[in-house]
Amino acid sequence: MPDKKIMTTGFGAPIGDDQNTATAGTRGPALMQDVHLLEKMAHFDRERIPERVVHAKGAGAYGYFEVTADVTRYTKAAFLSQVGKRTEVFARFSTVGGERGSADSARDPRGFALKFYTEEGNYDMVGNNTPVFFIRDPLKFPDFIHTQKRNPRTNLKDADMFWDFLSLTPESLHQVTVLFSDRGTPATYRNMNGYSSHTYKWYNAAGDYFWVKYHFKTDQGIRNLTRQESEHLAGASPDHATEDLFNAIASGNPPSWTLEMQIMTPEQAEDYRFDIFDVTKVWPHGDVPPIKIGKLVLDRNPVNYFAEVEQAAFNPSNLVPGIAASPDKMLQGRLFSYHDTHLHRLGPNYQLIPVNAPKAAKAQNYQRDGFMRVDDGGGSGPNYWPNSFGGPAPDAAALEPDYPVHGEAGRHAYAHPNDDHSQPGELYRKAMNDMDREHLVGNIVEHLKNAVPRIQKRQCALFYKADAEWGGRVATGLGLDLAEVQKLADMTKEERAAATAV
């Protein structure tokens, strides 16, 4: 029996838990003292030079956001303060896992990133075209993305890597269901929705706060590709979505989206039936009906792709008064990681690149010097605070209202019972029609057949736990013994992993 291998930091110190970020109590927020998370994320952010680690292939456009409903009872954000108010926006759409030369039709989530040039500074909403994500803790993110990339030995996409991780991570099932439906291959960037996925905090002028989710619903209608259509486009027109967006705007046919918000009070959240900060879950519309609040329109193409789209840097920590982060662990990790990776990819002064610079506000602080400082660098003013020479000072009005945190500092899993199967099962049974289910099963079988049988069985067990018919159809398509799949489905996550290990 070989000696057990112990996971360590880059400096050889043993790691006790690689699945749960250290937080203040079970609901967070994350703790800066989690040096393992910081080391892991910082290294991951620097793995690719010079393209983005994720979201490398993308297209962008300028436009505006217009407020269509009064939301001042929920937020004091200036750009949302008045019906009819317009704010300039830059948007970037992207695939996630592929390189810059990959096909637009790949089966992959699509990035949906918006930069609002508000009078209180830039606000970035960095989301996807899906309302959920594969994982709910940032410690798992580098590993997850590695499985979506290439095998380190062969430099080929690897179905065993892909499905091994997912089948050992049951929380991924909801997003896997979306990804392998036809929604996993949007026909164009104009024909897909955009979601914050994460929960955010809105707060008003009186200091009352609310938990919210963003839903940008396409006005062009949802249109997806079948597996066969996407495979054809990958060869015939690999840049079809990039071309479609550019040509639509150039021809005077600007795409638009209606923004709908789900809004929940802290009291509702406290007693809700699952943790509202779990990004693998949706808030059912029957529980939290969305309200329409605005319109996004994209009507101007970039002049230079590299200067504007490739150098665009979106960061979920770019927030404005009236909008703040939630304790969502994945969001907490992204607050660090995005800024960190931009520093690596674009340099310490990436905020001075025109597409990233504030347009309706002036940046004033004491950050100085560094590579590619292209303005006056603060001129002759002081480079420290506090000072008595008239330098910019903090404004207490910009503080967000407090919210309670409690519990012991440590590596906590989500406290609510982690039911990772109910929502995917409901999606299969209630939201999909017969054709949708047929395509879903066919798409899964076509991809999962390339993995080894023990991984196929483990993943099929997750489908079976969500819906017995679904799991049975996939097992049949793969030629698996359904009794073995059922037996695995009755096991715990740990028992299932042990039973299907090498």
C-alpha positions in Angstrom: 0.0 0.0 0.0 1.7 3.3 -1.1 2.1 6.0 1.5 -0.8 8.5 1.5 0.0 11.7 -0.3 -0.7 14.9 1.8 -1.8 18.0 0.0 0.4 21.0 0.9 0.8 24.7 0.2 3.5 25.8 -2.3 5.8 25.9 0.6 5.1 22.4 1.9 2.7 23.1 4.8 -0.1 20.5 5.0 -3.6 21.6 4.0 -6.4 20.4 6.2 -9.4 21.3 4.0 -9.5 22.1 0.3 -13.3 22.2 -0.1 -14.5 25.0 2.3 -13.2 28.6 2.4 -12.6 30.0 5.9 -15.5 32.2 6.8 -17.0 34.1 9.8 -19.6 31.5 10.7 -21.4 29.3 8.2 -22.7 32.1 6.1 -19.5 34.2 5.9 -18.1 36.5 4.7 -14.7 35.0 3.7 -11.7 35.7 5.9 -8.6 37.3 4.7 -6.6 35.0 6.9 -7.4 32.1 4.6 -3.9 32.1 3.1 -4.5 28.8 1.3 -7.4 30.4 -0.7 -5.3 33.4 -1.5 -2.3 31.4 -2.6 -4.4 29.0 -4.7 -6.4 31.8 -6.4 -3.3 34.0 -7.0 -1.4 31.1 -8.6 -4.5 30.2 -10.7 -4.9 33.8 -11.9 -1.3 33.7 -13.4 -1.5 30.4 -15.2 -2.1 31.8 -18.7 -0.1 34.5 -20.5 -1.3 36.7 -22.0 -4.9 35.8 -22.7 -7.6 35.6 -20.0 -7.5 32.4 -17.9 -11.2 32.1 -18.6 -13.5 34.0 -20.9 -10.6 34.3 -23.4 -12.9 34.4 -26.6 -15.3 37.2 -26.6 -17.1 40.1 -28.4 -18.1 43.5 -27.1 -20.2 46.6 -27.7 -21.2 50.0 -26.2 -24.7 51.1 -25.4 -26.8 52.5 -22.6 -28.9 51.4 -19.7 -32.2 53.2 -19.1 -34.2 53.1 -15.8 -37.9 52.2 -16.4 -39.2 51.8 -12.8 -38.7 53.6 -9.5 -36.3 51.5 -7.3 -35.2 54.2 -4.9 -36.9 52.3 -2.0 -34.4 49.6 -2.6 -31.1 51.3 -3.6 -29.5 54.8 -3.5 -27.3 54.1 -6.5 -27.3 57.3 -8.5 -27.6 55.7 -11.9 -30.8 54.0 -10.8 -32.2 57.1 -9.1 -34.7 58.3 -11.7 -37.1 56.8 -14.2 -35.8 57.7 -17.7 -32.2 58.1 -16.6 -29.6 56.7 -19.0 -26.1 55.5 -18.3 -23.4 54.6 -20.8 -22.5 50.9 -20.8 -19.8 48.6 -22.3 -20.7 44.9 -22.6 -18.6 41.9 -23.3 -19.9 38.4 -24.1 -17.7 35.4 -24.1 -17.3 31.7 -23.9 -15.6 30.4 -20.7 -13.3 27.5 -21.2 -11.9 27.8 -24.7 -8.9 29.7 -26.0 -9.1 32.9 -28.0 -9.3 30.8 -31.2 -12.0 28.5 -30.1 -15.5 28.3 -31.7 -18.3 30.6 -30.6 -20.7 27.6 -30.8 -18.9 25.5 -28.1 -21.0 23.9 -25.4 -20.0 26.3 -22.6 -21.6 28.9 -20.4 -21.4 32.4 -21.9 -20.0 35.4 -20.0 -22.4 38.4 -19.7 -20.3 41.3 -18.4 -21.5 44.9 -18.1 -19.5 48.1 -17.2 -21.8 51.0 -16.2 -20.0 54.3 -16.4 -21.9 56.0 -13.6 -21.4 59.4 -12.0 -20.2 57.6 -8.8 -17.6 55.5 -10.6 -17.7 52.4 -12.7 -20.1 49.6 -11.7 -19.4 46.2 -13.1 -22.0 43.4 -13.2 -20.0 40.3 -14.1 -22.4 37.4 -14.8 -23.2 34.5 -17.1 -26.1 33.4 -19.4 -27.1 30.9 -16.7 -28.7 31.7 -13.3 -26.5 29.2 -11.4 -22.9 27.9 -11.4 -21.1 24.6 -11.1 -19.6 25.1 -7.6 -20.4 27.2 -4.5 -16.9 27.6 -3.0 -14.0 29.5 -4.6 -11.4 26.9 -3.4 -12.8 24.5 -6.0 -12.6 27.0 -8.9 -9.1 26.4 -10.1 -9.6 22.7 -10.1 -12.9 23.0 -11.9 -11.5 25.1 -14.7 -8.5 22.8 -15.1 -11.0 20.0 -15.9 -12.6 22.2 -18.6 -9.3 23.0 -20.2 -6.7 20.5 -21.6 -5.0 17.4 -20.2 -1.5 18.4 -19.0 0.1 15.4 -20.6 -1.7 15.2 -24.0 -2.9 18.9 -24.4 -6.2 17.5 -25.5 -9.7 17.9 -24.0 -10.3 15.0 -21.7 -13.8 13.6 -20.9 -12.4 11.7 -17.9 -11.1 14.9 -16.3 -14.3 16.7 -17.1 -16.7 14.1 -15.7 -14.5 12.9 -12.9 -14.6 16.3 -11.2 -18.3 16.9 -11.9 -19.4 13.4 -10.7 -17.4 13.9 -7.5 -19.0 17.4 -7.0 -22.8 16.8 -6.8 -23.5 20.6 -6.4 -22.6 20.9 -10.1 -25.7 19.0 -11.2 -27.9 22.0 -11.7 -25.5 23.8 -14.0 -24.6 20.6 -15.8 -28.3 20.2 -16.6 -28.4 23.7 -18.1 -25.1 23.2 -19.9 -26.1 20.0 -21.6 -29.6 21.2 -22.6 -29.7 23.3 -25.8 -29.3 26.3 -23.5 -25.6 25.3 -23.4 -25.2 26.4 -27.0 -26.9 29.8 -27.6 -27.4 30.6 -31.2 -26.0 34.2 -30.8 -25.1 36.5 -28.0 -28.2 38.5 -28.9 -30.5 35.5 -28.3 -29.5 34.7 -24.7 -30.3 36.0 -21.2 -27.8 37.4 -18.7 -27.8 36.8 -15.0 -25.9 38.0 -12.0 -26.1 34.4 -10.7 -24.8 35.7 -7.4 -26.9 37.4 -4.8 -26.0 41.1 -4.2 -26.9 43.6 -1.6 -28.8 46.8 -2.4 -29.3 49.5 0.2 -31.3 52.7 0.2 -30.7 56.2 1.5 -32.3 55.3 4.9 -29.8 52.5 5.4 -32.3 49.6 4.8 -30.8 46.8 2.8 -32.1 44.0 0.6 -30.7 40.9 -1.2 -31.1 40.9 -5.0 -30.5 39.0 -8.2 -30.3 40.4 -11.7 -32.0 38.9 -14.7 -31.3 40.5 -18.1 -34.0 39.0 -20.4 -33.3 39.2 -24.1 -35.8 41.1 -26.2 -34.8 39.2 -29.3 -36.1 35.9 -27.9 -34.2 32.9 -26.7 -32.7 30.9 -29.6 -30.4 27.9 -29.1 -28.5 25.5 -31.3 -28.8 21.7 -31.4 -25.7 19.7 -30.9 -25.5 19.0 -34.6 -25.9 22.7 -35.5 -23.2 23.8 -33.1 -20.8 21.2 -34.4 -21.4 22.4 -38.0 -20.9 26.0 -37.1 -17.6 25.2 -35.3 -16.2 24.2 -38.6 -18.2 26.4 -41.0 -18.3 29.7 -39.1 -16.4 29.5 -35.8 -16.8 33.3 -35.2 -20.5 33.4 -36.0 -21.7 35.0 -32.7 -19.0 37.6 -32.8 -19.9 38.4 -36.4 -23.6 38.4 -35.7 -23.3 41.0 -32.8 -21.1 43.3 -34.9 -23.3 43.1 -38.0 -26.6 43.6 -36.1 -25.3 46.9 -34.6 -23.6 48.0 -37.8 -26.9 47.5 -39.7 -28.9 49.6 -37.2 -30.5 46.7 -35.5 -29.3 47.2 -31.9 -30.0 44.3 -29.5 -31.7 45.0 -26.2 -32.5 43.3 -22.9 -35.1 44.0 -20.1 -33.7 44.0 -16.6 -35.8 42.1 -14.1 -34.8 42.0 -10.4 -35.6 39.5 -7.7 -35.6 41.3 -4.3 -35.7 39.7 -0.9 -35.7 41.3 2.6 -33.2 40.1 5.2 -36.1 38.7 7.2 -37.3 36.6 4.3 -33.8 35.4 3.7 -33.2 34.4 7.3 -36.0 31.8 7.2 -35.9 30.8 3.5 -35.9 27.1 2.7 -32.3 27.1 1.4 -29.3 29.4 1.7 -30.0 32.3 -0.6 -26.2 32.8 -1.1 -25.7 29.4 -2.6 -24.9 30.1 -6.3 -25.9 26.6 -7.3 -29.6 27.4 -6.5 -32.2 29.7 -8.1 -34.9 31.6 -6.2 -38.1 30.2 -7.7 -40.1 33.0 -9.3 -43.2 31.8 -7.4 -41.4 32.6 -4.2 -39.7 35.8 -5.3 -41.5 37.3 -8.4 -39.1 39.4 -10.6 -39.9 43.1 -11.2 -39.0 44.9 -14.4 -36.7 47.9 -13.7 -34.8 48.9 -16.8 -33.6 48.4 -20.4 -30.2 47.6 -21.8 -29.5 48.6 -25.4 -26.2 48.0 -27.3 -25.9 50.4 -30.3 -22.2 51.1 -30.9 -19.4 48.8 -32.0 -15.9 49.2 -30.8 -13.4 51.0 -33.1 -10.5 48.8 -32.2 -11.0 45.2 -30.9 -7.7 45.0 -28.9 -7.9 48.4 -27.3 -11.6 48.1 -26.2 -12.6 44.4 -26.1 -9.4 42.6 -25.3 -8.2 45.1 -22.8 -11.6 45.5 -21.1 -11.4 44.4 -17.5 -14.5 43.7 -15.5 -14.4 43.3 -11.8 -17.2 42.3 -9.5 -15.6 44.4 -6.7 -16.3 47.6 -8.8 -19.3 48.6 -6.8 -21.0 52.0 -6.3 -22.9 53.4 -3.3 -26.2 51.6 -3.1 -24.8 48.3 -4.3 -22.6 45.9 -2.3 -21.4 42.3 -2.1 -23.2 39.5 -0.3 -21.6 36.7 1.8 -21.9 34.3 -1.2 -18.5 32.5 -1.0 -18.0 32.3 -4.7 -18.6 36.0 -5.0 -16.3 36.7 -2.1 -13.5 34.8 -4.0 -14.2 36.7 -7.2 -13.9 40.1 -5.4 -10.2 39.2 -4.9 -9.5 37.1 -8.0 -10.7 39.4 -10.8 -8.7 42.4 -9.7 -5.7 40.2 -9.1 -5.8 38.6 -12.5 -6.2 42.1 -14.2 -3.0 43.2 -12.4 -1.2 40.2 -13.9 -2.7 40.5 -17.4 -2.8 44.2 -17.9 -0.6 45.7 -15.2 -1.1 47.8 -12.0 -2.6 50.7 -13.9 -5.2 48.8 -16.0 -7.8 51.2 -14.7 -6.2 54.0 -16.9 -6.9 52.1 -20.1 -9.7 54.2 -21.7 -12.3 51.3 -21.9 -11.8 50.7 -18.1 -11.4 54.3 -17.0 -14.4 56.1 -15.3 -16.2 58.4 -17.8 -18.8 60.2 -15.7 -16.7 60.4 -12.5 -13.1 61.4 -11.7 -10.7 58.9 -10.0 -8.9 60.5 -7.0 -6.8 58.5 -4.7 -3.2 57.9 -3.5 -2.2 55.0 -5.7 0.9 56.1 -7.5 3.5 55.1 -10.1 3.9 51.5 -11.5 4.2 50.3 -15.1 2.3 52.1 -17.8 1.3 55.1 -15.7 0.0 57.3 -18.5 -1.5 60.3 -16.7 0.1 62.9 -14.5 0.4 60.3 -11.7 -1.3 62.6 -9.1 0.7 65.6 -10.1 2.3 67.6 -7.3 -0.4 66.6 -4.8 0.3 64.4 -1.7 0.6 60.7 -2.0 -0.5 59.8 1.5 -3.6 60.1 3.7 -4.3 61.7 6.1 -2.8 65.0 4.9 -3.5 68.7 5.4 -2.8 69.8 1.8 -6.3 69.4 0.4 -6.0 65.9 -0.9 -9.1 63.8 -1.5 -10.7 62.5 1.7 -13.0 59.5 2.5 -16.7 60.3 2.5 -18.7 58.5 5.2 -21.8 58.7 3.0 -20.3 56.0 0.8 -20.3 53.4 3.6 -22.8 50.6 3.2 -25.0 49.6 6.1 -23.8 46.9 8.4 -25.3 43.4 8.4 -24.8 40.8 11.2 -22.2 38.1 11.0 -21.9 35.4 13.6 -20.2 32.1 14.3 -16.7 30.7 14.8 -13.9 31.3 12.3 -13.2 28.1 10.4 -13.7 26.1 7.2 -17.5 25.7 7.1 -19.6 23.9 4.6 -23.0 25.4 3.8 -25.2 25.0 6.8 -28.4 24.3 5.0 -29.0 20.7 3.9 -27.3 20.5 0.6 -30.1 19.2 -1.6 -28.3 19.3 -5.0 -30.9 17.2 -6.8 -34.3 18.8 -6.4 -33.9 21.8 -8.6 -32.2 19.9 -11.5 -35.0 17.3 -11.2 -37.7 20.0 -11.4 -35.9 21.6 -14.4 -35.9 18.2 -16.2 -39.6 17.4 -15.3 -41.3 20.8 -15.4 -39.3 23.3 -17.4 -38.4 21.0 -20.3 -40.6 19.6 -23.0 -40.2 16.1 -24.6 -37.8 17.5 -27.2 -35.7 19.3 -24.6 -35.4 16.2 -22.6 -34.5 14.1 -25.7 -31.8 16.6 -26.6 -30.5 16.8 -23.1 -30.1 13.0 -22.8 -28.5 12.8 -26.3 -26.0 15.6 -25.5 -25.0 14.0 -22.3 -24.6 10.5 -23.8 -22.6 11.9 -26.7 -20.1 13.5 -24.4 -20.1 11.2 -21.4 -19.5 8.1 -23.6 -15.9 9.3 -23.9 -15.3 8.8 -20.1 -14.3 5.5 -18.5 -17.3 3.4 -17.3 -16.7 3.9 -13.5 -17.0 7.7 -14.0 -20.1 7.2 -16.3 -21.8 5.2 -13.6 -21.0 7.8 -10.9 -22.4 10.6 -13.0 -25.4 8.6 -14.0 -26.2 8.1 -10.3 -26.4 11.9 -9.9 -28.9 12.1 -12.8 -30.9 9.2 -11.3 -31.1 10.9 -7.9 -32.5 14.0 -9.6 -35.0 12.0 -11.7 -35.1 8.2 -12.1 -36.3 8.4 -15.7 -33.5 10.8 -16.6 -30.8 8.7 -15.0 -32.3 5.6 -16.6 -32.3 7.1 -20.1 -28.7 8.2 -19.8 -27.6 4.8 -18.4 -29.4 3.0 -21.3 -27.8 5.3 -23.8 -24.4 4.4 -22.4 -25.1 0.7 -22.1 -24.7 0.7 -18.3 -26.3 -1.7 -15.9 -29.2 0.3 -14.4 -29.1 -1.8 -11.1 -25.5 -0.6 -10.6 -26.5 3.0 -11.2 -29.4 2.7 -8.7 -27.1 1.2 -6.1 -24.6 4.1 -6.5 -27.5 6.6 -6.3 -28.5 5.2 -2.8 -25.0 5.9 -1.5 -23.6 9.0 0.1 -21.2 11.2 -1.8 -18.2 9.7 0.0 -19.4 6.1 -0.4 -20.0 6.7 -4.1 -16.5 8.1 -4.6 -14.9 5.2 -2.8 -17.0 2.6 -4.7 -15.9 4.1 -8.1 -12.3 4.9 -7.3 -9.4 3.3 -9.3 
